[in-house]
Amino acid sequence: MSTSIYIHIPFCKHRCAYCDFNTYAKQEDSIPAYINALIKEIKFVGKQTDDSIHTIFFGGGTPSLLTSGQFDSVLQALFLSFNILPNAEISIEANPGTVSPEKLDSIRKAGINRISFGVQSANVEELKMLEREHNFFDVIQAVSTARQAGFDNLNLDLIYGLPEQTLSTWQTTVKRILDLHPEHISAYALTLEHGTPFGRWAEKGLLPLPNPDLAADMYEWTCDYLQQSGYTQYEISNWAKKKEETGKIESRKWKEYYCQHNLQYWKSLPYLGLGAGAHGYINGIRYSNVLRIKTYIERFTNYDLRITNYNFPLTPSTVNHKKQSHEENISDYMLNNLRLVQAGIAESDFRSRFGSGLLDIYPNQIEELIQKGLIEKKTSDNSSDVFRLTKKGRLLGNQVFIKFVK
């Protein structure tokens, strides 16, 4: 079984008002020291595992703020420390206004082969409200520059259900995105997170609350329109094109541009989290790293990597960890795998993982959800029963997931 690696880069030029990720603005002076600490963590963890690594994801924050040289150093440490497979998917999140032809060319040559651009909207006023520093011309330029650098796997992130957003402006955004022909599209409904400026403004009545019925209309239209445009919806909020493989026409196969790294999460498979605020799950242990940049750097500044006082996967930066119970692993599996709207939960996979059938553990919940039209039962190609969300269930996912929360 292959493992994935998530690397958190917590730096941003500006922290957007809706964001609740572990990010910090105006701390770019700390990037060199942070990279040094990150490389130490990579070496520390790498020497304790020989797992094959099939995906790496640089998230943030704004990873594209790193210089080409800093990416080279981190990637070199990763390849020296881990058994990274030759065809590994290596992704980076980027803001459209933070990439140059030279940087994109450099990181492509260094081995990064997938980019996820945070577009969010094509509407000027919506971008201003979200406090994004780019405009749609920057998006067009970024995509064009990425293509010229050799990237053939691009994701564009979008947000719908914004305050005062109309169905028409959302439809325009989606159509303008399709003009750029991305291999992958992610579309998430805005969530007003507690503790963010958006959340506080909404509580005080300073920000109009998103209309949930309108957001549902946006989602349904998006599902239909992207399907008509040749995209496969494989997860509640994610769509991908198909890639034609080489070979004779009569035997030609197709490969979907599914995000292999995110599939690792949704299939409840192991991943390592590196960097400030990163989370990981491996050997049945869920863990998280210290949040603050300064504290993360301090944890590794004077640490002697020859000393091993931590059991894998824990490191000097770990602040929380927990060995999950059998029941918690089952609950997490249900919450993650049900998001896969095509694959769903295969009875054969569930039984091989947990030693019992799905209906042995959740007979009443599954029956109730089927009766309500939120889950459907299908038979897969290998004759295994598959349980997955219906179209109605995708809209009312929370009513499904609550049944399996531990």
SVG drawing of the C-alpha trace seen along z (x, -y; Angstrom):
<svg xmlns="http://www.w3.org/2000/svg" viewBox="-38 -46 61 57">
<polyline fill="none" stroke="black" stroke-width="0.4" points="0.0,0.0 1.4,-3.4 1.5,-6.4 1.0,-10.1 2.8,-13.2 1.2,-16.6 3.5,-19.5 2.1,-22.7 3.5,-26.1 1.7,-28.6 2.7,-31.9 0.4,-34.3 0.8,-37.9 -2.7,-38.6 -5.0,-36.4 -8.4,-36.4 -11.4,-37.1 -13.1,-33.8 -10.0,-31.6 -9.7,-29.4 -6.6,-27.5 -3.3,-27.8 -1.9,-30.7 0.0,-33.9 0.5,-37.1 3.6,-39.4 5.9,-36.7 7.9,-36.0 11.1,-36.9 10.7,-33.6 10.6,-31.5 14.3,-30.6 14.3,-29.4 11.0,-27.6 12.4,-25.7 15.4,-24.6 13.2,-23.3 10.9,-21.6 13.9,-19.8 14.9,-18.6 11.5,-17.2 11.5,-15.5 14.8,-13.8 13.6,-12.9 10.5,-11.1 12.0,-9.7 14.6,-7.6 11.8,-5.9 9.8,-4.5 10.4,-2.7 6.8,-3.1 6.4,-3.9 5.2,-7.5 2.8,-8.0 1.6,-11.5 3.0,-14.7 0.9,-17.8 2.3,-21.3 -0.7,-23.2 -1.1,-26.4 -1.1,-29.2 0.5,-30.1 3.3,-27.6 4.0,-29.5 5.6,-32.2 8.7,-30.0 11.6,-30.6 12.6,-28.1 15.7,-27.4 13.7,-26.6 11.5,-24.2 14.6,-22.5 15.9,-22.1 12.7,-20.6 12.2,-18.3 15.8,-17.1 15.3,-16.3 12.1,-14.4 13.7,-12.3 16.7,-11.5 14.6,-10.7 11.6,-8.8 11.0,-6.0 9.1,-8.2 7.6,-6.3 8.7,-7.4 5.2,-8.3 4.2,-10.1 1.7,-12.9 3.4,-16.0 1.0,-19.0 1.3,-22.6 -1.4,-25.1 -0.8,-28.5 -2.4,-31.9 -2.7,-33.1 -0.8,-36.4 2.2,-34.7 3.6,-32.7 6.1,-33.8 7.3,-31.9 10.7,-31.4 9.2,-29.9 6.8,-27.6 9.5,-26.4 11.8,-25.7 9.3,-23.8 8.1,-21.7 11.7,-20.7 12.2,-20.0 9.4,-17.4 6.1,-19.1 3.6,-17.9 0.2,-19.3 -1.0,-22.8 -4.1,-23.8 -4.9,-27.5 -7.1,-29.3 -9.4,-31.1 -12.6,-31.3 -14.5,-33.6 -14.3,-35.3 -16.4,-38.2 -14.5,-41.4 -16.8,-42.4 -16.9,-38.8 -13.1,-38.7 -13.0,-42.0 -15.4,-40.8 -13.2,-37.6 -10.2,-39.9 -8.4,-38.1 -5.5,-40.1 -5.8,-38.7 -8.2,-39.4 -9.4,-37.0 -6.8,-38.2 -4.2,-37.0 -5.9,-33.6 -5.8,-33.4 -2.2,-34.4 -1.3,-31.9 -2.9,-29.0 -1.3,-30.0 2.1,-30.3 1.7,-26.9 0.9,-25.3 4.0,-26.8 6.0,-25.4 4.7,-21.9 2.0,-21.4 -0.8,-19.2 -2.7,-18.6 -4.3,-21.8 -7.0,-22.2 -9.0,-25.4 -10.6,-26.0 -14.0,-27.9 -16.3,-29.0 -20.1,-29.4 -22.9,-30.4 -21.3,-33.8 -23.2,-36.7 -25.2,-38.5 -23.9,-36.2 -26.5,-35.4 -27.0,-32.3 -26.1,-34.3 -22.7,-35.5 -21.9,-31.9 -22.8,-30.5 -20.6,-33.1 -17.7,-32.1 -18.1,-28.4 -18.3,-29.1 -15.2,-31.3 -13.4,-28.6 -14.3,-26.0 -12.9,-28.3 -9.5,-27.6 -9.9,-23.8 -8.6,-22.7 -8.2,-19.0 -9.9,-19.3 -12.4,-21.6 -13.1,-21.9 -16.2,-23.9 -16.9,-24.4 -19.8,-26.1 -18.7,-29.0 -18.7,-28.2 -18.8,-31.1 -16.2,-29.6 -16.3,-30.8 -13.3,-33.0 -12.8,-34.3 -13.7,-37.9 -16.5,-36.6 -17.9,-34.6 -17.7,-37.6 -19.2,-40.0 -22.1,-37.6 -22.8,-37.3 -23.0,-41.1 -25.2,-41.4 -22.5,-43.2 -22.4,-40.5 -25.4,-39.1 -25.8,-35.3 -25.6,-33.1 -28.9,-31.8 -28.8,-28.0 -31.6,-27.4 -29.8,-29.5 -26.5,-27.7 -28.3,-24.4 -29.5,-25.6 -25.9,-26.6 -24.7,-23.2 -27.3,-21.3 -26.7,-23.5 -22.9,-22.9 -23.3,-19.2 -25.4,-19.1 -23.4,-21.6 -20.0,-20.1 -21.3,-16.6 -22.6,-18.0 -19.1,-19.6 -17.3,-16.3 -16.3,-16.2 -16.9,-13.3 -18.0,-14.1 -16.1,-11.7 -16.5,-13.4 -19.1,-15.7 -17.2,-18.9 -14.7,-17.7 -14.9,-17.0 -12.3,-15.7 -11.7,-15.2 -10.6,-11.9 -7.2,-11.5 -6.7,-9.4 -3.9,-6.8 -1.6,-5.9 -2.2,-2.7 -4.0,-1.2 -7.4,-2.8 -9.4,0.4 -7.8,1.0 -7.2,-2.5 -7.9,-3.1 -8.9,-6.2 -7.6,-7.6 -9.4,-10.2 -7.6,-13.2 -8.8,-12.5 -6.7,-14.1 -4.7,-11.1 -3.6,-12.9 -7.2,-13.8 -8.3,-10.3 -5.9,-9.1 -7.9,-11.1 -11.3,-10.1 -10.3,-6.4 -9.0,-6.6 -5.5,-5.6 -2.3,-6.6 -0.6,-10.0 2.1,-11.9 1.7,-15.6 4.8,-17.8 5.1,-21.4 3.4,-23.8 -0.2,-22.8 0.0,-19.7 -2.1,-16.7 -1.3,-13.1 -2.9,-9.6 -0.8,-6.4 -0.5,-3.2 -3.9,-4.0 -2.6,-7.2 -4.0,-10.6 -1.6,-13.5 -1.1,-17.2 1.9,-19.6 2.3,-22.8 0.5,-25.7 2.8,-28.7 5.7,-29.2 8.1,-30.5 7.4,-27.5 7.7,-25.1 11.1,-26.5 12.3,-26.5 11.3,-22.8 13.9,-21.8 16.5,-24.6 18.6,-22.9 17.3,-19.3 20.0,-16.6 18.6,-14.4 20.8,-11.5 18.6,-11.3 15.4,-9.3 13.1,-9.8 9.9,-9.7 7.9,-6.7 6.9,-6.9 5.2,-9.0 5.7,-11.5 8.4,-14.3 9.5,-17.2 6.8,-19.3 3.9,-17.0 1.5,-18.5 -1.5,-16.1 -1.7,-12.4 -4.3,-9.6 -4.4,-5.9 -7.8,-5.4 -10.2,-2.8 -11.7,-0.2 -15.0,-2.1 -13.4,-5.4 -11.7,-4.0 -15.0,-2.7 -16.7,-6.0 -14.0,-8.0 -14.1,-5.5 -17.8,-6.1 -17.5,-9.9 -14.7,-9.9 -15.7,-7.2 -19.3,-8.3 -18.0,-11.5 -16.9,-9.5 -20.1,-9.8 -19.2,-7.2 -17.1,-4.7 -19.1,-4.9 -18.5,-2.2 -17.9,1.3 -19.1,4.1 -16.0,6.2 -13.6,3.4 -15.5,2.6 -15.4,6.3 -11.7,6.7 -10.8,3.7 -13.0,4.3 -13.8,8.0 -17.6,7.4 -20.1,6.4 -21.5,2.9 -25.0,4.0 -23.8,6.0 -22.6,2.7 -25.0,0.2 -28.2,2.1 -30.7,-0.5 -28.8,-3.5 -28.4,-2.2 -32.0,-1.0 -33.3,-4.4 -31.1,-6.3 -32.1,-4.1 -35.8,-4.6 -35.3,-8.4 -33.6,-8.3 -30.3,-9.6 -28.3,-6.4 -28.6,-3.9 -27.4,-0.3 -25.7,0.8 -23.8,3.9 -20.2,3.2 -18.4,5.0 -16.9,7.5 -20.4,8.3 -19.8,6.5 -22.6,4.4 -21.8,0.7 -23.6,-1.9 -23.3,-5.5 -25.0,-8.9 -27.9,-9.6 -28.3,-13.0 -30.5,-14.0 -28.0,-12.7 -25.3,-14.8 -27.4,-17.9 -28.2,-16.7 -24.9,-15.1 -25.0,-16.3 -28.1,-14.3 -26.2,-11.2 -22.9,-11.8 -24.5,-12.5 -25.6,-8.9 -22.0,-7.7 -20.4,-10.3 -18.7,-8.6"/>
</svg>
